[in-house]
């Protein structure tokens, strides 16, 4: 253990933030586990759920430790190699998705001999953001032509997002928005970004119309998106049950909460250990606990920006922004859903919610960020000499 601690590199503040989130997660996970044991009856005991969460976190930190020891420049080439693999995994997931809890879960694949599901879209998002960072870094000093970038940049992006969209609109939207933000920071022409945004909206409209015209091709997914938006404004909708329970939990929490393990709504709130765990946190730890969690994520965002600013190459800066921002964005969406500021999306709270895929991919992304922060003495490459966060952003109109 001492040898491992001596070999820990990178931004120590980031290590501290993720350690705090991981350590804190045990309390709401253990508390919310009673729902899975006594209501859903998908687990034998709360202790079993807590043990599984501990194992998933341990494996996540193993992934984090291994990844942060890899020089970040290797991630650039790896993203190109991983694109066809991710494409095949998504295609398989779309056609062979499993059933989890009696519901359609075509965003998951079952890992043999392990007994857990893997959400391939999270891996796809990580690979895509790295690939986009690679493209922008390699073309920073070149004039970018839209037709040329369509083939080199947007065709791979579109191919992956099209496979994620039918089963997971919220993840597709998050990845697409984060890619647009990354391209803006990376100096991609603003008018080209507008073209891509327009094309994306047009394709989404066509997809929704096609899905409504041929519902058997993608059962329930488009209707689910529409119902979630409608239920967000319809307070009497039957499907708004989970939102109402989350609001009751938050109102009950008050300033300091009911205390660890004393949540009442955890027995009534669906997905209390994942999608709506923030409501349970506020019920048990009150406004103080809820604000504390937000502050930790904001602190993590601050340190991510520090690492991005100090990075010595364009690729390193864009890599940190591209894989770091989605973690914070996902956390904010999860918390916004819990307090009814955003329609239900199914996004988990990174490093706190239960779920192996979310924990592992978050740790992988953090490991990549720490890899960048640990390479302080690396000489910048000739094509990556200027950090885009150190200068005013310039776009070609």
Secondary structure in CASP SS format (residue, H / E / C, confidence):
PFRMAT SS
TARGET T0000
AUTHOR 0000-0000-0000
METHOD secondary structure of the structure
MODEL  1
X C 1.00
X H 1.00
X H 1.00
X H 1.00
X H 1.00
X H 1.00
X C 1.00
X C 1.00
X C 1.00
X C 1.00
X C 1.00
X H 1.00
X H 1.00
X H 1.00
X H 1.00
X H 1.00
X H 1.00
X H 1.00
X H 1.00
X H 1.00
X H 1.00
X H 1.00
X H 1.00
X H 1.00
X H 1.00
X H 1.00
X H 1.00
X H 1.00
X H 1.00
X H 1.00
X H 1.00
X H 1.00
X H 1.00
X H 1.00
X H 1.00
X H 1.00
X H 1.00
X H 1.00
X H 1.00
X C 1.00
X C 1.00
X C 1.00
X C 1.00
X C 1.00
X C 1.00
X H 1.00
X H 1.00
X H 1.00
X H 1.00
X H 1.00
X H 1.00
X H 1.00
X H 1.00
X H 1.00
X H 1.00
X H 1.00
X H 1.00
X H 1.00
X H 1.00
X H 1.00
X H 1.00
X H 1.00
X H 1.00
X H 1.00
X H 1.00
X H 1.00
X H 1.00
X H 1.00
X C 1.00
X C 1.00
X C 1.00
X C 1.00
X H 1.00
X H 1.00
X H 1.00
X H 1.00
X H 1.00
X H 1.00
X H 1.00
X H 1.00
X H 1.00
X H 1.00
X H 1.00
X H 1.00
X H 1.00
X H 1.00
X H 1.00
X H 1.00
X H 1.00
X H 1.00
X H 1.00
X H 1.00
X H 1.00
X H 1.00
X H 1.00
X H 1.00
X C 1.00
X E 1.00
X E 1.00
X E 1.00
X C 1.00
X C 1.00
X E 1.00
X E 1.00
X E 1.00
X C 1.00
X C 1.00
X E 1.00
X E 1.00
X E 1.00
X E 1.00
X C 1.00
X C 1.00
X C 1.00
X C 1.00
X E 1.00
X E 1.00
X E 1.00
X E 1.00
X H 1.00
X H 1.00
X H 1.00
X H 1.00
X H 1.00
X H 1.00
X H 1.00
X H 1.00
X H 1.00
X H 1.00
X H 1.00
X H 1.00
X H 1.00
X H 1.00
X H 1.00
X H 1.00
X H 1.00
X H 1.00
X H 1.00
X C 1.00
X C 1.00
X C 1.00
X C 1.00
X C 1.00
X C 1.00
X C 1.00
X H 1.00
X H 1.00
X H 1.00
X H 1.00
X H 1.00
X H 1.00
X H 1.00
X H 1.00
X H 1.00
X H 1.00
X H 1.00
X H 1.00
X H 1.00
X H 1.00
X H 1.00
X H 1.00
X H 1.00
X H 1.00
X H 1.00
X H 1.00
X C 1.00
X C 1.00
X C 1.00
X H 1.00
X H 1.00
X H 1.00
X H 1.00
X H 1.00
X H 1.00
X H 1.00
X H 1.00
X H 1.00
X H 1.00
X H 1.00
X H 1.00
X H 1.00
X H 1.00
X H 1.00
X H 1.00
X H 1.00
X C 1.00
X C 1.00
X C 1.00
X C 1.00
X H 1.00
X H 1.00
X H 1.00
X H 1.00
X H 1.00
X H 1.00
X H 1.00
X H 1.00
X H 1.00
X H 1.00
X H 1.00
X H 1.00
X H 1.00
X H 1.00
X H 1.00
X H 1.00
X H 1.00
X H 1.00
X H 1.00
X H 1.00
X H 1.00
X H 1.00
X H 1.00
X H 1.00
X C 1.00
X C 1.00
X C 1.00
X C 1.00
X C 1.00
X C 1.00
X C 1.00
X H 1.00
X H 1.00
X H 1.00
X H 1.00
X H 1.00
X H 1.00
X H 1.00
X H 1.00
X H 1.00
X H 1.00
X H 1.00
X H 1.00
X H 1.00
X C 1.00
X C 1.00
X C 1.00
X C 1.00
X H 1.00
X H 1.00
X H 1.00
X H 1.00
X H 1.00
X H 1.00
X H 1.00
X H 1.00
X H 1.00
X H 1.00
X H 1.00
X H 1.00
X H 1.00
X H 1.00
X H 1.00
X H 1.00
X C 1.00
X C 1.00
X C 1.00
X C 1.00
X C 1.00
X C 1.00
X C 1.00
X C 1.00
X C 1.00
X C 1.00
X C 1.00
X H 1.00
X H 1.00
X H 1.00
X C 1.00
X C 1.00
X C 1.00
X C 1.00
X C 1.00
X C 1.00
X C 1.00
X C 1.00
X C 1.00
X H 1.00
X H 1.00
X H 1.00
X H 1.00
X H 1.00
X H 1.00
X H 1.00
X H 1.00
X H 1.00
X H 1.00
X H 1.00
X H 1.00
X H 1.00
X H 1.00
X H 1.00
X H 1.00
X H 1.00
X H 1.00
X H 1.00
X H 1.00
X H 1.00
X H 1.00
X H 1.00
X H 1.00
X H 1.00
X H 1.00
X H 1.00
X H 1.00
X H 1.00
X H 1.00
X H 1.00
X H 1.00
X H 1.00
X H 1.00
X C 1.00
X C 1.00
X C 1.00
X H 1.00
X H 1.00
X H 1.00
X H 1.00
X H 1.00
X H 1.00
X H 1.00
X H 1.00
X H 1.00
X H 1.00
X H 1.00
X H 1.00
X H 1.00
X H 1.00
X H 1.00
X H 1.00
X H 1.00
X H 1.00
X H 1.00
X H 1.00
X H 1.00
X H 1.00
X H 1.00
X H 1.00
X H 1.00
X C 1.00
X C 1.00
X C 1.00
X C 1.00
X C 1.00
X C 1.00
X C 1.00
X C 1.00
X C 1.00
X C 1.00
X C 1.00
X C 1.00
X C 1.00
X C 1.00
X C 1.00
X C 1.00
X C 1.00
X H 1.00
X H 1.00
X H 1.00
X H 1.00
X H 1.00
X H 1.00
X H 1.00
X H 1.00
X H 1.00
X H 1.00
X H 1.00
X H 1.00
X H 1.00
X H 1.00
X H 1.00
X H 1.00
X H 1.00
X H 1.00
X H 1.00
X C 1.00
X C 1.00
X C 1.00
X C 1.00
X C 1.00
X C 1.00
X C 1.00
X H 1.00
X H 1.00
X H 1.00
X C 1.00
X C 1.00
X C 1.00
X C 1.00
X C 1.00
X C 1.00
X C 1.00
X C 1.00
X C 1.00
X C 1.00
X C 1.00
X C 1.00
X C 1.00
END
